[in-house]
Amino acid sequence: MTSADVLGPARRAGSAPPDRSAFDRPDSRSASPGTRHVASSDSDPAGPDEPPPAPDPARTPPRRSRLLADLAGLVHERAMIDPAAPVLAVTGLARERRMAAGEGVEAVGAGGNPHRLRQLLEARTQPGCRAVVSFGIAGGLDPSLRPGDVVVGTGVVSEEGRRAADLDLSATLLNILSGVGPRVIPADLAGVDTAVLAVDGKTDLRTTTGAAAVDMESHVAASFAGRYGLPFAAVRVICDPADQALPAFAASALTPDGEPDIAAVFFAFARGRARLGDLMRLARDSNAAFAALGRCRTRLGPGLGIPAPER
């Protein structure tokens, strides 16, 4: 299913309310084996002729109290969002960071290292942004996706469970990006702390999460957004497809700033860990992915296409 199938022609944010139908999921959707969901039950055991018993504060489930407190805090934090603040683009590679930066956008990245990215975001004493967007390339998990296809995240699945994306923001981005490439789809992303290089690893991750693509920043970005009650969205472009393994040296071929580490690539060749064919294929797929990501960035425009909240 493409975004054109769901949403029709592309519409600029503000021209019409975003179509959220692609993101609305029925409660009966089966959960993937590796995914946790929070459910609540307010069923009333009282019969039709008996009034429901008065609630006993002493017996109020502590879990529900915590949830209500968290919800109240979230509403308060959302009310405190500064509409003049930039959108925070969370990236991995230096090329992604340079591409995301622009009017109304602050771009950050940590060289594809999720641990360092967490430290970078935790060092912010204030969020300093009005929304968080995970922006960059990703590995394919859905076998039908090819290099250059675009995934607008409906949520992020990681070891901590599933964090949903903001439906309104994600639908807005999907509307804007409709038709920007061969395929633009709404789907979940998988977030991991260790690069998934092998085809079998991608297959297993697809089975346990149901996600269409995997990256190493989206789960960190979603967690940061959730901590401050900020809306979260993700735009990821497929680089390596599900049926293609990444060369072993790819996981260590970056500098801490996210630039290609030429020395690491040279030593991989010298030690027989890299082949010319692997490099040529990776370069071809990377070029397709970054060309599509560039088209997405141009189409999104200032603020990554996210309208500022009303004051």
N, C-alpha and C positions, 0 to 999 in steps of 0.2 A: 504494500500500500504506500503510495507516495502522498506528499502533502497536497498535490494537485487533486488527487482523488477525494481528499477529505475537505479541502478548503477552497478549491477553485482558484481563480486568478489572485496574484499577489496584491495585498493591500497595505498601504503605509499605516503605521501606527497613528491613531487619531482620526483616520478617515471613516472607520466603522468599528464597532465593538469586536474584539477578537473572538474567533470561533474556537471554543474550548472543547468541542465534541471529541476531537482526537485524543484529548487528555483525560476525559471523564471515564473512569473505570468502574464497572459494577462491583458491589461488595462481594459478589459470588465468585470473583476471579480467583482461581486456584493459586495458592502461594507456591513459589519455587522452593525446592527442598532447602536451600541455604538462606532463605529470607525470613526475617521475623516481622510480624505485623502486630500492631497494638489494636486490640478490639475491646469494646466495652459492652456490657449488657445491662439494660435497665428494665428487664421484664418484670411484670407485676404479678406475683403469685396469687393475689386476692381474687376471689370469684367476682362475677358480674354484679351480684347483689350486695357485696360487702365493700365498704369504703376502704381504700388502701390505708394501711397502718401509718401513723405519724412517724416521721423519721426520728431516729434516736441519735442525737449528735455523738453520744459516747460510742456508738457502734458504726459510725461512718467509716467506710473503708479508707485507710490512710492512703492507699494508692490513688483513689479518686480525688482526695484532698490535694495530693501533690500535683495531679494533672490539672486541677482547677487553678492552683497557684501558678503553675507554669503557663497556663493559658492567659491568666490575668497579666503576668509579666510580659508575655509576648505581645498582647494588645497594647500595653504601655510602651514597649520598645518600638513597635511599629508607629505609634503616634509621635515618637520622638525623632523619626527619620528626617534628616535635613534635606529638603528637596533641591537645595543648591549644591549638595555634595556630588562627587563624581560616581560613576559606576566602577566597581572594582573588577577588573579582568584578571582571573587567576590562570596562569599559564605554566608550562614546563620549560619549553625551549626558548632560547633567546630570540629566535626568529618569530615565534608566536607572540612573544612579549612586544617586540617592535611593531608587529602587525596590529596588535590589539590597541596599542596606545593611540591617543588622539583626543579630539575635543570631547570633553565630558567623561573621559575615561582615564583611570589610573591603572596601569598594568604592572603586575608583580609576577615573579617566577623564581624558582630555586633550582634550575638545571635538572628537572626531572627527578628530584629527590624529595619524596613526600615528607620525610622527617624534618628536613631543613625548611620545607615550606610551612609546616606546622609552627616551627619556631619563629619564622618570619611573621606569620599572621598573629601569633600569640604575643609578639612584641608590640603590637599596636595597642596602645592604651585606650584608644577609642576606635570604632570601626572606620570612621572617616569616609563612609560611602553610603549610597542610598540603595544599592542592590549589588549582588555578587553574581558574576557570570564566569563559568569555567569555559575557556576558549582555547582551541588548539586542535591538534590531530589526535587520532586514536587508533587502536588496533581493532580489527573487525572480529566479532563473535558470531554475528548472523551470517551464515554462509552465502546469502544472496547479495550482501553488500560488497561493493568493489571500491578500489581507490578513487577518491574524489566524491563519494556519496556522503551526504550530510545527515547527521543525527542531532535532532533537537531533543534534549533530555527531558523525559517525563519524571525521572527520579534517578537516584544513585544508590546502588546496592553494594555494600561492603561487609566486612566482618562484623561491623556494629549494627547491621540491619539495613533497612531501606529508608532513605530520606527523600520525600517527594519534592519535586520542583514546584515553584509557584506557577499555578495553572494559567493565570492571566498573562504573566510575563512570557511564559513558554509559548502560549498560543499566539501572542503578539509576534514573537520572533519567527514562529513557523509561518505566519501570514507573510511577513516581510521577505523571508527567504524562499518562499514558494517559487519554483522555476529557476532557482539560481544554479542548479546542477542537474545531472541525470536523475538523481533521487534525493529527496529531502523528506525524512521520515521522523515522526515522534516515537521515541522508544527509551527504555531505561538504559543507563550506563552502569558498568561495573567499575568500582574504584579499588585499586590494589596498591600495596606498598612495595611489591617486588615485580619487576617486569615479567610479563608472560610471553615467552619466546616460542615455545613449541606448539605445534598444531594440537596435540593432545591436551595441553594445558588450556588452550582456548576452548576446545570442545567441552572440557569439564566445567570451565567457568560459565559457559553458555548454559549448560545443563543445570547448574546449581543456582544461577541468578536469573536466567531468562533475559539477560541484557543483550543488546545489539552490538555494543562496542565496549572497549576497556581502555582506561587511561589511569594515570598515577596522580592526578590532581583534583578530579571532580569531587571525590569523597571528602578531601580536606577542605575544599571550598564550601561544600554544602554544610559541613560541620561548623565552620566559621560563621556562615550566614545564620545557621540555627541558633548559635550562641547569642547573637545580638538581635534576633528577630527580624533579620533582613530577608527580603525576597531573593530567591536563588533560581538561576537558570543555567543551561549549558548548551553550547554549540560545539560539536566535535565532528571532524571530517576524517573519514576512514583513510588510513595510510596502508598498512599491511592487512590484507584480507584474512578471513578465518582459516582458509586452506593453505596459508603460506607462513612458514616459520621465519622468525627473525634470526639473523646470524648471532652467534653467542657473544661476539664482541660488541654488539649494538648496545648492550646494557651498560657498558663502561666507556663508550666512545663520546662522552660529553664532558666538557669542563664544568666546574661548579656553577658557572654563570649560564650554562645551557648552550654554549657554542660547541660546534664539532671539535673533537679532540683529534687533530691530525696525527699527533704522535702515537696515540693509542691505536688508531687505524693502521699506521705503519708497522707497529710492533705486532699487531694481529696478523698482518701479512707475513712478517718475518718468522713468526712462530707457527705458521700454517693454520691459524684459527680463522682466517678469512680467505674467501675466493673472489676472484674478479667478477664472476657471474653473480654472486650474492650482492656485491656492491652495486653493480649495474642495475639489477632488479630493484634494490632498495632505493637507488637514486631515481629511477623511473616512477616508482610508486610515491615517493616523497614529493617529487615535482608535481604529480597529479593532485596530491592532497593539498599542498600549499597553494597551488593555483586556485583550487576550489575555495580554500580558506580565505584567500585574498578577495575572491568575488563576494564571499559572505560579508567580509569586513566592509567592502565598498557599499554593498546593499544596506547594511545595518546603519551606517552613518554615525553621527554624533551620539554619544551615550550608548553605543551598541544597540541603537534602536529602541531603548527602554525609555518611555515617557516619564518625565519627572512627576512625582506625586503632587497633588494640589496642596498649596499652603493652607 
